[in-house]
């Protein structure tokens, strides 16, 4: 069985940022600079961290979240990413940001320096997410906030995804190395002395809503074909989900992207 998982993440994302980003990032396909997760976190910070100061975005990409977070450009904002293509765009768009080319090895330069650390859709791509979590924690001042996002599978889309991964080792995303959930993050938080203060999910439409068909047809067909499996019945499965979507359980945890809000003890 073939496995098309991405080995060189840097090369992979340089190619994405140099090409048509809308094929990979939902926000660009919607013509937006900030994703639904970005907007939720932006509002959460304004409501829960009124005196927010220094902030670091690990895996910042083109740094739109940092660039559009505050109207006050005097607040120190640091973005770390290993894609020089993304950072070149960020530097032109937001010249007031501090941008650092590299990966988690750069976090040691900011030990105990940040009031807020955020990381959107990054930790699931790394070799040792718990170790990365420790390094992100070390960048925070005492009582600082750590905010993470990663895919969530508490929905119909996620059940299909995890069934393929766990039963047949078929990757639905070529760059994801881990499939993390609230279970892992609760355990890790307890182990490394982080307080989980909030949990939310966003992006409900791909779960089994209006974006489910387009997203799942492409992902599922490609995943099965890449693994040498039969994809002829993908349409039949998607039609079944659409026919029965009104009867599936739905809650605040049903979104396809999870947001975890931690505070350092």
Secondary structure as GFF3:
##gff-version 3
##sequence-region A 1 265
A	DSSP	alpha_helix	9	18	.	.	.	ID=ss1
A	DSSP	three_ten_helix	21	23	.	.	.	ID=ss2
A	DSSP	alpha_helix	26	29	.	.	.	ID=ss3
A	DSSP	alpha_helix	36	48	.	.	.	ID=ss4
A	DSSP	beta_strand	55	58	.	.	.	ID=ss5
A	DSSP	alpha_helix	64	69	.	.	.	ID=ss6
A	DSSP	beta_strand	77	81	.	.	.	ID=ss7
A	DSSP	alpha_helix	84	93	.	.	.	ID=ss8
A	DSSP	beta_strand	98	101	.	.	.	ID=ss9
A	DSSP	three_ten_helix	104	110	.	.	.	ID=ss10
A	DSSP	beta_strand	114	120	.	.	.	ID=ss11
A	DSSP	three_ten_helix	123	125	.	.	.	ID=ss12
A	DSSP	alpha_helix	129	138	.	.	.	ID=ss13
A	DSSP	beta_strand	140	151	.	.	.	ID=ss14
A	DSSP	alpha_helix	156	168	.	.	.	ID=ss15
A	DSSP	alpha_helix	182	192	.	.	.	ID=ss16
A	DSSP	beta_strand	194	202	.	.	.	ID=ss17
A	DSSP	alpha_helix	205	208	.	.	.	ID=ss18
A	DSSP	alpha_helix	212	226	.	.	.	ID=ss19
A	DSSP	alpha_helix	234	244	.	.	.	ID=ss20
A	DSSP	three_ten_helix	245	247	.	.	.	ID=ss21
A	DSSP	beta_strand	257	264	.	.	.	ID=ss22
###
